Amino acid sequence: MDLEDQGIIKGTVDEHGRENLMVVLGSPDAESAEIYAETVTTGDPTYAGPLAGVSLGLQVYHILEDEVKAEIDPVIYEQQIGMMEMVLDKEAISKSVKKIREG
Amino acid sequence: MGYPVIKGVSYIIAHVPDLVRYGSKPTRERVKDPSLDQKIKLSLRSFDEAKNYPPHQVFIGNLKPEDLWNIKKPWFENLLPGSSRYSEWGEIMPQDEFYGLLKIADEFDLVYLTKEFSDRVKAKLIDHILFDAADMKRLGEGIDRDKVVQKVSAGALPLLDGDDLVGCIQDGHDEDDNLKADILLENLSCKASGILAIRRALRSHQQDPAAIDFIMNSGEEGVGDRYQRGAGNLAKAMAELSGCYNSTGVDIKAFCCAPVHSMVLAGSLIYSSIYNHVIVVGGGALAKLGMKMKGHLTNSIPIMEDVLAAFAVIVGPDDGYNPQIRLDVIGKHDVSTGSSQQAIYEALVKKPLDRLGMKIPEINKYSTELHNPEITEPAGSGNVPRNNYRMIAGLAVMQGQLKREEIDDFEKKYGMPGFSPTQGHVPSAVPYLGHAREAILKGELENVMFMGKGSLFLAKMTNLSDGISFIIEKNQGK
C-alpha cells in the first residue's frame, strides 16, 4: 500500500477510533487484496510505511464479498460492481481477505 | 478528404540508472533512509540487461507484443542476449549518451559535463545517425572536473555515471521553486527524450521535418515559472531541436490519457485542414523513475523503473495507404458518465462501437494501459492490462456478444501482454500504435481500438477520472 495512504489511514484511525471504522477494499486480485488487508490489520508487511509494525486491527472486507454485497441495494450493486464481479476472481479474493480478517 | 492517417511512429528508451535517485519516490525515501542509496545501487541494471530485456525489445519494435507469451517469466531473468539497441523505428540509448543529449537540449547553461566525459560522449554521438555537427557544437567541450565539484558544493545536482561525478545541473533561479535544478532536470529529460523520439520518427519514416506544422507534447511535466506553473510549452522546444522549423506546438495535459486526447486532436486539426502534418510526442517522465522500487527491493528483484521512455507519432492527411483514425467514432468519458469501471468501459468501448453498429469482438485488437506487469505486480498494483481486458470481455458478455467462458481467452485473442515502462502517460494505449500500424499494413489486422484513462482526481481539483478512445483501421485506398 502506498505510504501516503498508510498515513491517511493511520490519521483516520487516530481521529475516529478503530472501533468506528471498517475498510472495504476494491483491489482486483487476491494477492494485492491480501497485502492491503494485512496492512490495515497486522501492519505493513513491507515494513516501509507508517503502518510498519502498527497493528490497527481494522475490520476489513472486499467489495466482492457476499457480506458486503448483502448490505447494498442490488440494483446499484449490479450497476456499479456487476461487471467486476463477473470478471474478477471473487472466490480467491474473498478467501484471501477472509483469511487475514479471521487471523 | 478521408480520415487522417498514422504515417509513422517511433519509440525510444533511455536507460538512466543513475537518475533513479532523482525520481519522486526515491527522492522522498532517501531523505528518510540514508541507507537506501546503497540498496538502490545494488538493484540497478546494466545497460545490456536493460537492452536485452524482452519488454524493452517489444517497446522499440524488434519483437511483437505477442512474442512475450512465449518468453518465460520472469523476463528480467530470461534476457535476450545480443539484442540490438536499435530497431526500425526506435532505440534504447545508454546513460552517457543521454547525458550528452541533456546538454545538447540545454539552452540556458544549466547542465555542465566534465571535459573527459564530454569527449567520451562526443566520440559516441558523432557516429549516431540522429546527431550532426550542430549538436556536437551544442555538446561543447565540457569543463574541468574541479569546477563541477565546486558547482555541486554550491548546490547543483550531481550527474553521476556509476560512482563517477561526470556533470551537474544547476538551479535556474535563486528563489523560484519551479526553476530549481531537480525540476529543471525533469523538464529537460522530457524535452531531450522527446527530441530523440521526434528525430527518430522523422528519420525512420522519411518525413521532411519542414513539412511538420504542429507538435503536441503529451508528456507529464508542467514547465513554467513562479507566476505560471505548467505554462508550457515543451512541444515547441522539442520542435526547435528536431528541425521542425515550420512548426509551433502546445502541451496537452490530461494525466495519463493526454496521448490519446492528443491523437484525437491531431487528427481533428488535419481533418479540418488547419494543419497538414502534426506530431504527437510524449517525452519521458523522470519523476516516475523508481516509483515502485519498494516492491522491487522487498522482493529482491531489479529496480525496473530505471528507464525513461518516449514516443512520437506522425499524423498526416489521408494518403490512401496508411491506417486511418476514425474520427466519427471517438469514445469519451463525460462528466455525467460516472466513476464505476462499468460506466467507464461503456463510454469508451460500447458507445462508439454502437454508433458503428459493431460488436466488441469485431474489433481485432484492443490497446489499453499496457504497463509491464512484472513492474506493477511486486508493488501490489496487479496486472493492469489483464484486468482491462477482463473488463472489456465482461462488458461484451453483458451485451450478449461473448460467452462467459470466453472471458479467460479474451486477453490472448483481442489483447496482448503489458510491455511498456511504467512512465504514466506512455503506457496509455500508444505503445501499440507502431505495432498496430505495421500489422494493419501487412494485412494481419483490420482495425484496432486505443483507449486511455487518466486519474484526474490525483490533482485534487475534481473527483472525476477521464478517458478517451479512438479506432484506427485499414485504409481502403483512394
Interface residues (C-beta under 8 A of the other chain):
Chain A: M1 L3 S27 P28 D29 E31 S32 I35 Y36 T46 A48 Q79 Q80 I81 G82 M83 M84 M86 V87 L88
Chain B: K294 G295 T298 S340 Q341 Q342 Y345 E377 G380 S381 G382 N383 N387 R390 M391 A393 G394 L395 V397 M398 R404 I407
